[in-house]
Amino acid sequence: MTNRRNFIKTALIVASGMAVGQVAIASNSPTNYNGIIYTVDNPGRWDKKVKGHAPEVTINGKIITITTNHGMTSKHYIVRHTLVAEDGTVLGAMTFSPEDKKAISTYELPKGHKLYATSFCNKHDLWITEITI
């Protein structure tokens, strides 16, 4: 029963993180997302958590890799990565479980886009890194 509850809880967290991320990214309004979305430049209350939560992006040829250097335990782990185009289109996503050793995902690189890499922590919210190709 515990696994079922954890699955439902994780699914709700992931869904809410994706909804907030897509609305924030797709919107061109001057709305301030402080306290909802975090970045290296705007870590908000998580200023001591940047290194382990902001997604790091590397590009090798046509492959883009998102890495979140974060531990993966049942109590604290990275739930999900997404790669999102500037218009809000989700280009790829990977959901993790506490049993995964690392939070690393890879995607085929689209041409000529501004992209957003997201990382959602079960304790420290939604983090975004912007990439321009």
N, C-alpha and C positions, 0 to 999 in steps of 0.2 A: 504494500500500500504506500509506503514511503516513496518508492521510485515513481509511482503514478502521480503523487502529489508534487514531487520535484519536477517531473516532466511538465505538468500543467503550469506550475509556477514559472518555470523557465520559458515555456511557450508564450505566456502572457508578457513576460519581461521583454523577450525578443520582439514580439509584435508591437509593443508600445515603443520600443527603441526604433524600430523601422519606421513607424508612423511619424514619430517626432522628427527623425532624420530626413525623411522624404519631404515633409511639409517645410522644414527649415531650408533645405537645399533648393527645392523647387520655387520657393517664394522669392520674389524680387522686391518685396516690401522692406522698409527700413526697420522692421521689428527687431527688437533687441532680444537675443536668445541667451543672455547671461543667466547662469544657473540652470540651464537646460542642456546646452551643448558646450563642450569644453574643447579647447585647443592648446597647443604649446604656448601660444601668445595670450590666451585667455583661459587659464586653468581655474579661475574662480576659487571656490573653497578647497579645491584639490591641488593647490600649488605645489605641494610636496609629493604629488602622485604622478606628475607628468611623465617621467622616464618609463614607468611601467604601464602606462595607460594610453598615451598618444600613439596611434598607429604609425609605424615606420614603413616607408615605401621604397622599394628598390625596383629598378627596371633593368632587365637583361634581354636585349633584343626585342622580341614581341611579347615578352612575359613580364607582368607586373606582379610583385610579391608584396603582400601586406603582412607585417610581423608586429605583434604586440609582445614586448618583453615582460611577461607577467607570469607569475606562478599559476599553476592549475591544480587547485585542491577543491574538495567538495564544498568548502565554505566560502571560497573566494576564487573566481576564475573569469576568464574572458568568455562571454556567451556567444558573440557573433562578430564577424567581419562582413562589411558590404563594400562594393565598389560602385559608386553612383556617378552618372554623368551630370553635367551642369543643369540639364533640363529636368532632373529628377528620375531619369530612367535607371533602374537598378541593373547594372551590367553583370553582376555576379555577387554571390553571397555564400558564406560558409558558417554553419552553426557548430559550436564546439560543446564538449561536455567536460566535466571535471576530470574525467579519465584520460583526456587527450594530454600528451606530454607538453605540447607547445601550441600557441595560437598563431599559426602561419597558414596563409591561404594564397593561392596563385590564380591568375586570370590572364586571358589573352588581352593584349593591349590594343584598344581602339585607336584610330588615328585622329590627331588634331582635336583633342577634347580638353576641357578643364574637367578634372575628376575629383571626387571626394572619396577618401578611404575612411571608413568608420570602424570603430572598435567599441563594443559595449561590454562594460564590466558589471557583474551582478551586484557590486557594492559602490562603485565609483562612476556610474552613469555612462553617458554617450560622449565619445571623443571623436573628433574629425581632423583629418589632415588633408589639405587642399593640394592638388598636383596639377600643373599645366603641362601638357605634352606639346 
